[in-house]
Amino acid sequence: MEYGANEQYSLRWKHFNENISSGLYQSQRQGDFVDITLAVEGHTMQVHRLVMSVCSPYFQKMLTIMPANYHPFVLLKDVSYGVLEKLIEFIYNGEVTVDKEILAEFMSTGEALQIKGLVDNDDWQRHVDTSTKNVQKQQSSTVQQQQQQNANIMRNSASQLTRSPMTSNQTFIPTRAAPTSRNVDQLQHCRALQQRNADLMAKHASYLAQSTKCEQFELTNKYKTDGTTILKTCAWF
């Protein structure tokens, strides 16, 4: 018996998974050998039927009943194009970076399409539970702060009403501006003229009482100051 006739050797392609994954994804990006078209929001994306079938029982069941030489056109409803791009990248590479704003939509769409790695994901479920609790806690804190602010406003309003009660017949009278020095001088001058006129009238009355001949006199040059008519000069005849 000849030794070494049944010897076997194990050969391993280093980085096989990475090479296959990157090769398929590059082929999909370049449109090589693609045989199924996905359509969302007026955009289309061509992928490989075999890859989609392997990564999703949903697509496997749908594509199995179609003829092999048939290029299906699949319209996905309620799916955004950005989310679809991330899903295809995840399917071909096994990993993807997703923005927080579309993470929930990404996971829900992946579960609806039964994408392996996204269905029954315990890590994702824990993340959802934690995020939900954080959002609820933040909303509760915001509501409590708003309620406290409203209570403070009502307390301050009640305190102001207690210190300064308003009555239904209360009237506000606007105050006049402080008089200027010019107005004060004019007012004093008017009062002096009024006093002089009163003295002249008294003198004339005394003269009429003492004289049998009535002399006429005339007061001229009247002017108005501060709403009161006064006599500026007196002329005797």
C-alpha positions in Angstrom: 0.0 0.0 0.0 1.4 3.3 -1.1 1.5 5.9 1.6 0.3 9.4 0.9 -2.2 8.3 -1.8 -5.2 9.4 0.3 -3.7 12.4 1.9 -5.9 15.6 1.8 -5.0 19.2 2.1 -7.1 22.0 3.4 -6.9 25.2 1.4 -8.5 28.3 2.6 -9.2 31.6 0.8 -8.2 34.3 3.1 -10.8 37.0 3.7 -13.3 34.9 1.6 -16.4 36.5 3.2 -15.1 40.0 2.7 -14.2 39.3 -0.9 -17.5 37.8 -1.8 -19.4 40.5 0.0 -17.5 43.4 -1.5 -17.5 41.7 -5.0 -21.3 41.2 -5.0 -21.9 44.8 -3.7 -19.6 46.2 -6.3 -21.4 44.2 -9.0 -24.7 45.5 -7.8 -23.4 49.1 -7.8 -22.2 48.8 -11.3 -25.4 47.1 -12.5 -23.6 43.8 -13.5 -25.7 40.6 -13.7 -28.7 42.3 -11.9 -32.0 40.6 -12.6 -34.6 42.3 -10.3 -35.7 46.0 -10.1 -37.0 47.6 -6.9 -38.9 50.8 -7.2 -39.7 53.4 -4.4 -40.6 57.1 -4.5 -40.1 57.3 -8.3 -36.6 55.8 -8.0 -35.4 52.4 -9.1 -32.6 50.1 -7.8 -31.4 47.0 -9.5 -30.2 44.0 -7.4 -29.5 40.3 -7.7 -32.3 37.9 -7.3 -30.1 35.3 -5.6 -28.8 37.7 -3.0 -32.3 39.0 -2.1 -33.6 35.4 -1.9 -30.8 34.3 0.4 -31.2 37.3 2.7 -35.0 37.5 2.9 -37.6 34.8 3.1 -40.1 37.4 1.9 -38.2 37.9 -1.4 -37.4 34.2 -1.6 -41.1 33.2 -1.5 -42.0 35.9 -4.0 -39.2 35.2 -6.5 -39.4 31.4 -6.4 -42.8 31.4 -8.2 -41.5 33.7 -11.0 -39.8 32.3 -14.1 -36.0 32.3 -14.0 -35.8 34.3 -17.3 -38.2 36.9 -16.0 -36.9 40.3 -14.8 -39.4 41.3 -12.0 -40.3 44.9 -11.2 -41.2 45.2 -7.5 -42.9 48.3 -6.3 -42.3 48.8 -2.5 -45.0 50.9 -0.8 -44.4 53.2 2.2 -40.6 52.9 1.9 -38.2 55.8 1.4 -35.4 55.6 -1.1 -32.8 56.5 1.5 -33.9 53.7 3.7 -33.9 51.2 0.8 -30.3 52.2 0.0 -29.2 51.5 3.5 -31.1 48.1 3.5 -29.4 47.0 0.3 -26.0 48.0 1.7 -26.8 46.0 4.8 -27.8 43.0 2.8 -24.7 42.9 0.7 -22.1 43.9 3.4 -23.7 42.6 6.6 -23.3 46.0 8.2 -24.3 49.6 7.6 -24.2 53.0 9.3 -27.6 54.6 9.8 -28.5 58.1 10.9 -30.5 58.3 14.1 -33.3 60.2 12.3 -34.1 57.2 10.0 -33.1 54.3 12.4 -36.6 53.5 13.4 -37.9 53.5 9.8 -34.9 51.4 8.8 -35.6 48.7 11.4 -39.3 48.6 10.8 -38.8 48.3 7.0 -36.2 45.6 7.5 -38.6 43.6 9.7 -41.5 44.0 7.2 -39.3 42.7 4.4 -38.0 39.9 6.7 -34.3 40.9 6.2 -32.1 38.4 8.1 -30.2 40.1 10.8 -32.9 42.6 11.4 -35.8 40.2 12.3 -36.0 39.2 16.0 -32.9 41.3 16.8 -32.6 41.3 20.6 -30.0 44.1 20.6 -32.3 46.3 18.6 -35.3 45.5 20.8 -33.3 46.5 23.9 -32.3 49.7 22.1 -35.9 50.5 21.3 -37.0 49.9 24.8 -34.3 52.1 26.2 -35.0 54.8 23.7 -38.7 54.7 24.4 -38.1 55.0 28.1 -35.8 57.9 27.6 -38.3 59.7 25.4 -41.1 59.1 27.9 -38.9 60.3 30.7 -38.0 63.5 28.8 -41.6 64.2 27.8 -42.7 63.7 31.4 -40.0 66.1 32.6 -41.1 68.7 30.0 -44.7 68.4 31.1 -43.8 68.9 34.7 -41.7 71.9 33.9 -44.6 73.4 31.9 -47.0 72.8 34.7 -44.7 74.4 37.2 -44.3 77.5 35.0 -48.1 77.8 34.6 -48.5 77.5 38.4 -45.9 80.2 39.0 -47.6 82.5 36.5 -51.0 82.0 38.1 -49.5 82.5 41.7 -47.9 85.8 40.6 -51.1 87.0 39.0 -53.1 86.2 42.1 -50.5 88.0 44.3 -50.7 91.1 42.1 -54.5 91.2 42.2 -54.4 90.9 46.0 -52.0 93.8 46.4 -53.7 96.0 43.8 -57.4 95.1 43.4 -59.1 96.6 40.4 -62.7 98.0 40.5 -65.1 98.2 37.7 -65.5 102.0 38.0 -61.8 102.8 38.4 -60.7 105.6 36.1 -57.1 106.3 35.1 -56.4 110.0 34.7 -53.3 110.9 32.7 -50.9 113.2 34.5 -49.8 116.5 32.9 -46.3 117.2 32.0 -44.3 119.4 34.4 -44.6 123.1 33.4 -41.6 124.7 31.8 -40.0 128.0 33.1 -41.5 129.9 30.2 -45.0 128.7 31.1 -44.4 129.7 34.7 -43.3 133.2 33.7 -46.4 133.7 31.5 -48.7 132.6 34.2 -47.2 135.0 36.7 -47.4 137.8 34.2 -51.1 137.1 33.6 -51.8 137.1 37.3 -50.1 140.5 37.7 -52.2 142.0 34.9 -55.3 140.6 36.4 -54.5 142.3 39.7 -53.7 145.6 38.0 -57.0 145.4 36.1 -58.9 144.8 39.3 -57.2 147.8 40.9 -58.2 150.1 37.9 -61.8 148.9 38.1 -61.9 149.7 41.8 -60.4 153.1 41.2 -62.8 153.9 38.5 -65.8 152.9 40.6 -64.5 155.2 43.4 -64.2 158.1 40.8 -67.7 157.6 39.5 -69.1 157.7 43.0 -67.3 161.0 43.8 -67.9 162.8 40.5 -71.2 164.0 39.0 -69.7 164.0 35.5 -69.1 160.6 34.2 -65.9 160.3 32.3 -65.6 157.6 29.7 -62.8 155.2 29.6 -62.0 152.4 27.3 -60.0 149.4 27.8 -58.1 148.2 24.7 -55.7 145.5 23.4 -57.3 142.4 24.9 -55.4 139.1 24.5 -55.8 135.6 25.7 -53.4 133.7 27.8 -53.9 130.3 29.3 -57.6 130.4 28.4 -58.4 133.6 30.4 -59.2 137.0 28.9 -57.2 139.8 30.6 -56.7 143.5 29.9 -53.3 144.6 28.8 -53.6 148.5 28.9 -56.1 151.1 30.0 -56.7 154.3 28.0 -58.6 157.3 29.8 -60.5 160.0 27.9 
